[in-house]
Amino acid sequence: MNLYPNVLLNRVEDISIELLQKNKIKALILDVDNTLVDYSKILKKDVIKWANEMKGQGIKLYILSNTNDKKKVERISKELNIPYKYFASKPLKRGFKKIQKELKEKPEKIGVVGDQIFTDVLGGNRCKMFTILVEPINEKDIFITKWKRPIERRIKRKYMEIKNKGENKNVFK
């Protein structure tokens, strides 16, 4: 069980076309809560601009969210003009595999972007996809996520120690 992402960034807007091209990524599966929108469900203009730039460069985008709030995910999907699936049960493979089939891409050509190790990174890694962990937009979380954050911080510290020492260079791109 690999809990380390391929890349750790501050925010979704830090994902560059150069990073994706370097790693041969053709599509991104995006989380919603605390990745694209904050706890108040606000989608910033910077994220919209970033998504439009990615699509303009030929990167396919798709939303995969664990939330059961269809209206929220549907609204974000419409604002970004990209397809979505909600109530995904990440880290189960089912949602990732359905999207992979719809995107018509091999798993290694798909990046999974999210703010949680135990849903986004674990699910993406289980499907052999390229995982990009971003910091949560803000600290406010739902209860089920809040208790996992201290564990995730320890995993991120260990990830950074390994990366900074240059160990296991094949894991980090």
Helices and strands as residue ranges (DSSP letters): E 7-9, G 12-14, H 17-22, E 27-30, H 45-56, E 60-64, H 70-80, E 84-85, H 93-103, G 107-109, E 110-114, I 117-121, H 122-126, E 130-134, H 143-146, H 149-165
